[in-house]
Amino acid sequence: MVNTTSVPSRTSAPYPYLEQDPNLQRDRILAAIDVGTNSIHMVVVKIKASLPAFTIIDREKETVRLGDFADNGDLSDEAMERGIEALKRCRSLAESLQAEDVVAVATSAVREAKNGQAFLERVQQEVGLSINLIAGTEEARRIYLGVLSGMEFHDQPHAVIDIGGGSTELLLGTGGPHRFLSSTKVGAVRLTARFVSTDPISDEEFTYLTAYVRGRMEPAVEDLKRHLQPDEALHLVGTSGTIECVAALIAQDRLGFVPEPLNGFHFTLAELQTWTNKLRKLDLEARLDLPEMAARRAEIILAGAVILQEAMIMLGTESLTICERALREGVVVDWMLSRGLIEDRMQFQRSVRERSVRATADKYHVPPAPRARVADFVLRLFDATRGHLHNWGNAERELLWAAAILHNAGHYISHSSHHKHSYYLIRNGELLGYTEAEIEVIANVARYHRKSLPKKKHDNYRNLSDKQDRNLVNELSAMLRVAVALDRRGIGAIASVRYDFDTKDKTLHIHIQPASSHDDCASELWNLEDKKPWFEELYEVQLVAHLNE
């Protein structure tokens, strides 16, 4: 069965400082892969850019259990081999369907494994596939996008719960901007490995399992409820294989068959509790005999049912609606958003990166005027030297903008070594719309806006995923140093700057216009002399400042 998702109109550029690629106005085929703790899923879609809409033309799923960690906290060799073989099959299928692009994301298991980055490097080498590692809240945001692509919220508050192998995402929205996003380290694979050793589960283990789930999920549930108005009724939407499996059991009981598709199927908390109680009394062999029950799902279904049951009880919701759209479809929607193909009911997502960066800057009390000036100075420098001193594109330009806005966030902790604090706050600030690798670049560029130059001995610098990212941090941080120097006093002493590059003698001229004719900008010019050597060394140019009278 083919599914088509339409979004009414198009816009010029969803993210700041990005230009829409005219080439994307043609139809194309895209594959999106979700590398999860329990399974690897792929959806292949045909994007009709003129509508815009996407039609699902194929799906692939393989249970690989990346979350079966070795005793030392690594992804096991066997799990990595299973994952790589599954990804090879996914790529082969995508190519056979003539997919022009494959977008892949990895979640909980790869995030937490000590050798997660090594696994991603192996995938790159052996499969030729680049996988973006995303944070839990970014995963929740993309799940929200995926759900919105498959159902209407009609401006009513809906909580969405997605139960994965390693984590559970819980979020709240009305179809517009999300109100709340969370990710909790409670998943069906994780809990089964930790709490379930008896078959069927003993009363003692079931009690521990239930209490643990309630304790871990309660903070996220309470946070979500605080984002509801007193008179609002909450609707609950469930996604993921675990919840669909529970829905299939309930449907078979109630209807005598399992609807195809399950999308839109409703069940009640009472029905869920009945089945949770049944599952706890069945051994693995009996669970395998249940309808729609795969072998791997049978092992973990009870833990998943308990997570859902406790979440519904704490949320106070009496029913749940199934949505078969989730992270994979959200990756597709995000891809379309980032290329300016979607507006209207998801217009709020056009500037998700920009809003997230500005919100983080506000959170850490970064003054708006100085951060805007530094961003303006550095982006003008980036533009003036593009094609002459560097060949970075719009994507890198946006990362530079984010680093410029956030470079002084560390003052929130302490003036001393604030550049190091900026790295920590950015790296752990859960910026939305970015991959983990992009956040790492932003944090490093901000960290090197002053003091020490990038060094391999620095832990944060070693965290960068590859040589290209290290080169990017080197070059962008050199630009940022120049821009920061031009606002040395933070009072707007320099009204504007203009950069001219002389290719003949390899000199970059900075024409500075003071805000006041009585200000010689001596502090800024002195600081520029101190900060420019790194820029001059990297780009092999001279940088000469001219103060306009």
PEHUPE-V629681 format. One record per residue. N is the residue number from 0. RES is the residue in three letters. PSI is psi in degrees with one decimal (none if undefined). Layout:
n,res,psi
N,RES,PSI
N,RES,PSI
This chain:
n,res,psi
0,MET,134.0
1,VAL,143.4
2,ASN,132.5
3,THR,129.9
4,THR,124.1
5,SER,144.0
6,VAL,130.6
7,PRO,-33.5
8,SER,179.0
9,ARG,155.6
10,THR,166.9
11,SER,-41.2
12,ALA,114.9
13,PRO,-29.7
14,TYR,151.1
15,PRO,142.2
16,TYR,19.5
17,LEU,139.2
18,GLU,143.4
19,GLN,136.9
20,ASP,115.2
21,PRO,-27.4
22,ASN,-21.7
23,LEU,-0.4
24,GLN,-11.9
25,ARG,161.2
26,ASP,147.3
27,ARG,164.0
28,ILE,132.7
29,LEU,139.8
30,ALA,135.6
31,ALA,129.8
32,ILE,135.4
33,ASP,111.9
34,VAL,95.6
35,GLY,-177.6
36,THR,-38.4
37,ASN,-42.6
38,SER,161.2
39,ILE,122.1
40,HIS,144.8
41,MET,140.7
42,VAL,136.9
43,VAL,127.4
44,VAL,153.4
45,LYS,120.6
46,ILE,122.4
47,LYS,95.6
48,ALA,-28.1
49,SER,-16.9
50,LEU,-52.7
51,PRO,152.9
52,ALA,160.0
53,PHE,141.9
54,THR,128.1
55,ILE,119.7
56,ILE,-16.2
57,ASP,155.5
58,ARG,152.4
59,GLU,138.1
60,LYS,137.9
61,GLU,129.4
62,THR,114.1
63,VAL,-15.0
64,ARG,56.2
65,LEU,-26.7
66,GLY,-0.8
67,ASP,75.9
68,PHE,150.3
69,ALA,169.0
70,ASP,-26.5
71,ASN,7.7
72,GLY,4.8
73,ASP,157.7
74,LEU,132.7
75,SER,156.0
76,ASP,-40.3
77,GLU,-42.4
78,ALA,-41.0
79,MET,-39.1
80,GLU,-42.7
81,ARG,-41.6
82,GLY,-44.1
83,ILE,-42.6
84,GLU,-39.6
85,ALA,-40.5
86,LEU,-33.1
87,LYS,-41.8
88,ARG,-38.8
89,CYS,-44.9
90,ARG,-40.4
91,SER,-42.5
92,LEU,-43.6
93,ALA,-42.1
94,GLU,-38.4
95,SER,-26.6
96,LEU,7.4
97,GLN,36.6
98,ALA,130.5
99,GLU,-18.4
100,ASP,145.1
101,VAL,118.5
102,VAL,123.5
103,ALA,140.4
104,VAL,149.6
105,ALA,147.5
106,THR,-133.7
107,SER,-54.1
108,ALA,-46.5
109,VAL,-33.9
110,ARG,-42.1
111,GLU,-24.1
112,ALA,139.7
113,LYS,-29.0
114,ASN,23.9
115,GLY,-42.8
116,GLN,-37.6
117,ALA,-37.8
118,PHE,-44.1
119,LEU,-36.7
120,GLU,-38.5
121,ARG,-41.2
122,VAL,-42.4
123,GLN,-43.3
124,GLN,-43.5
125,GLU,-25.8
126,VAL,-22.4
127,GLY,30.7
128,LEU,127.1
129,SER,124.0
130,ILE,129.9
131,ASN,126.6
132,LEU,125.2
133,ILE,148.0
134,ALA,166.3
135,GLY,-42.2
136,THR,-31.9
137,GLU,-36.6
138,GLU,-43.8
139,ALA,-40.5
140,ARG,-42.8
141,ARG,-31.4
142,ILE,-42.9
143,TYR,-45.3
144,LEU,-42.7
145,GLY,-43.0
146,VAL,-43.3
147,LEU,-26.2
148,SER,-11.7
149,GLY,-9.9
150,MET,157.1
151,GLU,141.2
152,PHE,-15.5
153,HIS,38.4
154,ASP,18.1
155,GLN,144.0
156,PRO,124.9
157,HIS,128.9
158,ALA,140.1
159,VAL,130.3
160,ILE,130.5
161,ASP,115.5
162,ILE,110.4
163,GLY,-170.2
164,GLY,-34.4
165,GLY,-20.4
166,SER,162.8
167,THR,125.4
168,GLU,132.5
169,LEU,127.8
170,LEU,165.6
171,LEU,134.9
172,GLY,170.4
173,THR,7.4
174,GLY,-13.1
175,GLY,-144.6
176,PRO,137.4
177,HIS,145.2
178,ARG,-30.4
179,PHE,138.1
180,LEU,139.8
181,SER,156.7
182,SER,124.1
183,THR,138.9
184,LYS,62.8
185,VAL,110.6
186,GLY,163.0
187,ALA,-40.0
188,VAL,-46.6
189,ARG,-46.7
190,LEU,-35.4
191,THR,-43.8
192,ALA,-34.5
193,ARG,-36.0
194,PHE,-16.3
195,VAL,108.4
196,SER,-9.0
197,THR,155.6
198,ASP,108.1
199,PRO,165.5
200,ILE,139.2
201,SER,160.2
202,ASP,-39.8
203,GLU,-46.2
204,GLU,-36.9
205,PHE,-39.2
206,THR,-45.2
207,TYR,-44.2
208,LEU,-48.4
209,THR,-43.8
210,ALA,-40.0
211,TYR,-45.7
212,VAL,-46.0
213,ARG,-44.2
214,GLY,-39.9
215,ARG,-34.7
216,MET,-23.0
217,GLU,-43.9
218,PRO,-43.0
219,ALA,-41.8
220,VAL,-45.0
221,GLU,-38.6
222,ASP,-43.1
223,LEU,-45.2
224,LYS,-28.3
225,ARG,-16.0
226,HIS,6.3
227,LEU,144.6
228,GLN,151.9
229,PRO,-33.4
230,ASP,8.1
231,GLU,135.7
232,ALA,131.8
233,LEU,131.8
234,HIS,146.5
235,LEU,132.1
236,VAL,136.2
237,GLY,135.4
238,THR,173.7
239,SER,157.0
240,GLY,-36.4
241,THR,-48.0
242,ILE,-37.5
243,GLU,-36.3
244,CYS,-43.9
245,VAL,-43.2
246,ALA,-38.9
247,ALA,-40.0
248,LEU,-44.2
249,ILE,-41.5
250,ALA,-42.7
251,GLN,-40.3
252,ASP,-47.2
253,ARG,-40.1
254,LEU,-20.9
255,GLY,2.4
256,PHE,166.7
257,VAL,118.0
258,PRO,146.5
259,GLU,108.3
260,PRO,171.2
261,LEU,-12.6
262,ASN,125.6
263,GLY,-6.8
264,PHE,137.7
265,HIS,144.3
266,PHE,163.3
267,THR,163.4
268,LEU,-39.3
269,ALA,-42.3
270,GLU,-40.4
271,LEU,-44.6
272,GLN,-37.7
273,THR,-45.0
274,TRP,-33.4
275,THR,-41.2
276,ASN,-36.3
277,LYS,-46.4
278,LEU,-35.4
279,ARG,-18.3
280,LYS,-5.8
281,LEU,141.3
282,ASP,176.7
283,LEU,-41.9
284,GLU,-40.5
285,ALA,-36.8
286,ARG,-34.2
287,LEU,-23.5
288,ASP,-6.2
289,LEU,151.8
290,PRO,144.4
291,GLU,23.9
292,MET,108.9
293,ALA,159.6
294,ALA,-47.9
295,ARG,-35.7
296,ARG,-36.3
297,ALA,-31.5
298,GLU,-30.8
299,ILE,-0.8
300,ILE,-34.8
301,LEU,-46.7
302,ALA,-40.6
303,GLY,-41.2
304,ALA,-37.1
305,VAL,-42.2
306,ILE,-47.6
307,LEU,-43.8
308,GLN,-49.0
309,GLU,-35.8
310,ALA,-44.1
311,MET,-41.4
312,ILE,-47.1
313,MET,-34.3
314,LEU,-20.7
315,GLY,27.6
316,THR,137.7
317,GLU,-10.8
318,SER,164.6
319,LEU,143.3
320,THR,133.4
321,ILE,135.7
322,CYS,122.3
323,GLU,-6.6
324,ARG,140.7
325,ALA,-132.9
326,LEU,-44.9
327,ARG,-46.4
328,GLU,-32.8
329,GLY,-34.8
330,VAL,-39.5
331,VAL,-48.3
332,VAL,-42.8
333,ASP,-37.8
334,TRP,-42.4
335,MET,-40.7
336,LEU,-43.7
337,SER,-13.7
338,ARG,13.6
339,GLY,26.1
340,LEU,-8.4
341,ILE,138.1
342,GLU,-137.4
343,ASP,-117.6
344,ARG,-12.5
345,MET,25.6
346,GLN,-30.8
347,PHE,-22.5
348,GLN,-7.0
349,ARG,-37.8
350,SER,32.5
351,VAL,-38.9
352,ARG,-47.8
353,GLU,-47.0
354,ARG,-37.1
355,SER,-42.4
356,VAL,-45.8
357,ARG,-38.8
358,ALA,-39.2
359,THR,-41.3
360,ALA,-42.8
361,ASP,-40.3
362,LYS,-38.8
363,TYR,19.8
364,HIS,39.8
365,VAL,118.5
366,PRO,132.4
367,PRO,-45.2
368,ALA,-51.1
369,PRO,-40.9
370,ARG,-35.5
371,ALA,-38.8
372,ARG,-46.5
373,VAL,-41.8
374,ALA,-41.9
375,ASP,-46.0
376,PHE,-42.7
377,VAL,-34.2
378,LEU,-34.6
379,ARG,-38.7
380,LEU,-45.1
381,PHE,-47.1
382,ASP,-40.6
383,ALA,-26.8
384,THR,-5.5
385,ARG,131.8
386,GLY,-14.3
387,HIS,-55.7
388,LEU,-18.3
389,HIS,165.8
390,ASN,27.1
391,TRP,155.0
392,GLY,-161.9
393,ASN,-37.1
394,ALA,-43.6
395,GLU,-34.1
396,ARG,-40.8
397,GLU,-37.1
398,LEU,-38.2
399,LEU,-43.2
400,TRP,-46.1
401,ALA,-43.1
402,ALA,-38.3
403,ALA,-42.7
404,ILE,-34.8
405,LEU,1.8
406,HIS,-26.9
407,ASN,14.8
408,ALA,-29.6
409,GLY,-17.9
410,HIS,-22.2
411,TYR,-31.0
412,ILE,-51.6
413,SER,146.8
414,HIS,-39.7
415,SER,127.8
416,SER,35.0
417,HIS,-24.5
418,HIS,-35.3
419,LYS,-38.5
420,HIS,-35.2
421,SER,-43.1
422,TYR,-48.9
423,TYR,-45.8
424,LEU,-40.6
425,ILE,-44.7
426,ARG,-31.2
427,ASN,13.9
428,GLY,0.0
429,GLU,51.7
430,LEU,134.5
431,LEU,147.6
432,GLY,-6.6
433,TYR,152.0
434,THR,166.6
435,GLU,-39.0
436,ALA,-39.1
437,GLU,-40.1
438,ILE,-38.7
439,GLU,-40.6
440,VAL,-48.8
441,ILE,-46.9
442,ALA,-40.6
443,ASN,-41.0
444,VAL,-44.0
445,ALA,-40.1
446,ARG,-33.6
447,TYR,25.6
448,HIS,-8.5
449,ARG,170.6
450,LYS,-132.7
451,SER,145.0
452,LEU,162.2
453,PRO,132.9
454,LYS,144.2
455,LYS,-23.3
456,LYS,-14.5
457,HIS,129.6
458,ASP,-42.7
459,ASN,-36.4
460,TYR,-37.0
461,ARG,-21.6
462,ASN,-15.8
463,LEU,141.0
464,SER,-31.0
465,ASP,179.5
466,LYS,-37.0
467,GLN,-41.5
468,ASP,-36.5
469,ARG,-41.8
470,ASN,-39.8
471,LEU,-45.6
472,VAL,-42.8
473,ASN,-50.3
474,GLU,-40.8
475,LEU,-37.1
476,SER,-32.4
477,ALA,-40.9
478,MET,-43.3
479,LEU,-36.2
480,ARG,-42.0
481,VAL,-46.1
482,ALA,-40.5
483,VAL,-39.4
484,ALA,-34.8
485,LEU,-8.0
486,ASP,41.7
487,ARG,-43.4
488,ARG,-10.5
489,GLY,23.4
490,ILE,3.8
491,GLY,34.2
492,ALA,-33.1
493,ILE,119.1
494,ALA,-39.0
495,SER,160.3
496,VAL,152.0
497,ARG,133.5
498,TYR,133.1
499,ASP,127.3
500,PHE,123.7
501,ASP,105.0
502,THR,-26.9
503,LYS,-49.6
504,ASP,12.0
505,LYS,56.5
506,THR,132.1
507,LEU,116.1
508,HIS,131.0
509,ILE,115.0
510,HIS,116.5
511,ILE,127.8
512,GLN,110.3
513,PRO,150.9
514,ALA,-27.9
515,SER,135.2
516,SER,-16.6
517,HIS,-1.1
518,ASP,121.6
519,ASP,0.3
520,CYS,35.5
521,ALA,-38.3
522,SER,-43.1
523,GLU,-43.4
524,LEU,-38.6
525,TRP,-44.1
526,ASN,-34.5
527,LEU,-41.7
528,GLU,-34.1
529,ASP,-34.0
530,LYS,-18.6
531,LYS,-20.9
532,PRO,-38.2
533,TRP,-41.1
534,PHE,-46.6
535,GLU,-37.8
536,GLU,-44.7
537,LEU,-45.2
538,TYR,-3.3
539,GLU,52.3
540,VAL,168.0
541,GLN,142.0
542,LEU,117.6
543,VAL,126.8
544,ALA,142.2
545,HIS,122.2
546,LEU,115.9
547,ASN,134.3
548,GLU,none
